[in-house]
Amino acid sequence: MLGLPDVADAAGGGEALASATAPDAAGRVTLDLPAESEDVAFARPTGLGADAEVLAPEGLRARFREHARGLATLYGAESVDQR
């Protein structure tokens, strides 16, 4: 399984960790992960799969949503949430 060091360089990882919130009840943290472009911001966290959720910007979140729908279709998911 990939983790933050796999999707961020040392400087970006340090910034991300500095911005991290305390874990919520489910153990999830929210952080800002800097990236030089939306393409990089899409490519790096994709390897984290369902272990990461993109919250913003909305355009990037929509790109991940479409990617997830494509994977669900490819792998024969019973239903795909159309949110």
MINULUM-214368 format. One line per field, with one value per residue (C-alpha): residue number from 1; residue in one letter; x, y negated, z negated. Coordinates in Angstrom, 2 decimals, always signed. Last residue first. Example, Ala and Ser with C-alpha at 12.3 -4.5 7.8 and 13.67 -1.06 7.14 Angstrom:
MINULUM-214368
kepa <- 2; 1;
romi <- S; A;
X <- +13.67; +12.30;
Y <- +1.06; +4.50;
Z <- -7.14; -7.80;
END
This chain:
MINULUM-214368
kepa <- 83; 82; 81; 80; 79; 78; 77; 76; 75; 74; 73; 72; 71; 70; 69; 68; 67; 66; 65; 64; 63; 62; 61; 60; 59; 58; 57; 56; 55; 54; 53; 52; 51; 50; 49; 48; 47; 46; 45; 44; 43; 42; 41; 40; 39; 38; 37; 36; 35; 34; 33; 32; 31; 30; 29; 28; 27; 26; 25; 24; 23; 22; 21; 20; 19; 18; 17; 16; 15; 14; 13; 12; 11; 10; 9; 8; 7; 6; 5; 4; 3; 2; 1;
romi <- R; Q; D; V; S; E; A; G; Y; L; T; A; L; G; R; A; H; E; R; F; R; A; R; L; G; E; P; A; L; V; E; A; D; A; G; L; G; T; P; R; A; F; A; V; D; E; S; E; A; P; L; D; L; T; V; R; G; A; A; D; P; A; T; A; S; A; L; A; E; G; G; G; A; A; D; A; V; D; P; L; G; L; M;
X <- -23.25; -23.82; -23.10; -22.03; -23.87; -22.93; -19.28; -18.02; -14.27; -14.24; -17.42; -16.09; -12.78; -14.51; -16.68; -13.55; -11.87; -14.99; -15.04; -11.30; -11.81; -14.77; -12.57; -9.97; -12.56; -13.99; -10.66; -10.91; -11.96; -9.81; -10.33; -7.47; -7.35; -9.75; -6.90; -3.59; -2.04; -4.40; -2.80; +0.13; -1.54; -4.37; -2.35; +0.31; -2.26; -3.73; -0.33; +2.66; +1.20; +0.69; -1.05; -3.34; -4.38; -7.42; -6.99; -8.99; -8.99; -12.73; -13.45; -11.42; -7.62; -6.06; -5.72; -2.79; -1.33; +2.21; +2.03; +1.17; +3.94; +6.47; +5.19; +5.50; +9.12; +10.08; +8.30; +4.72; +2.83; +4.98; +5.96; +2.22; +1.48; +1.23; +0.00;
Y <- -11.71; -8.91; -6.02; -3.05; +0.21; +3.89; +3.10; +4.88; +4.24; +1.88; +0.12; -0.44; -1.63; -4.14; -5.36; -5.85; -7.87; -10.01; -10.74; -11.47; -14.08; -15.54; -15.97; -17.71; -20.14; -20.64; -21.81; -20.26; -17.28; -14.54; -11.33; -8.97; -5.31; -4.43; -4.35; -5.65; -5.30; -7.97; -10.34; -11.12; -11.30; -13.73; -16.42; -15.99; -16.69; -19.52; -21.20; -21.92; -20.03; -20.92; -18.35; -20.07; -17.80; -16.15; -13.21; -10.00; -7.83; -7.08; -9.34; -12.14; -12.23; -15.60; -17.89; -17.84; -21.14; -20.46; -16.95; -18.34; -20.94; -18.25; -15.98; -18.80; -19.45; -15.76; -14.95; -13.77; -10.68; -7.83; -9.58; -10.03; -6.31; -3.48; +0.00;
Z <- +7.28; +9.82; +7.43; +9.56; +9.23; +9.45; +10.15; +13.26; +13.15; +16.13; +15.02; +11.50; +12.94; +15.19; +12.33; +10.19; +12.94; +13.32; +9.58; +9.58; +12.33; +10.44; +7.33; +9.49; +10.83; +7.33; +5.90; +3.44; +1.29; +2.81; +0.86; +0.01; -1.04; +1.79; +4.29; +2.95; +6.39; +7.71; +5.20; +7.53; +10.93; +10.17; +8.37; +11.06; +13.77; +11.68; +11.65; +9.38; +6.46; +2.78; +0.57; -1.93; -4.78; -6.29; -8.64; -8.91; -12.04; -11.85; -14.85; -13.23; -13.20; -14.13; -11.16; -8.78; -7.51; -8.77; -7.31; -3.89; -4.00; -4.94; -2.18; +0.32; -0.67; -0.67; +2.58; +2.39; +3.54; +2.27; -0.98; -1.71; -1.64; +0.86; +0.00;
END
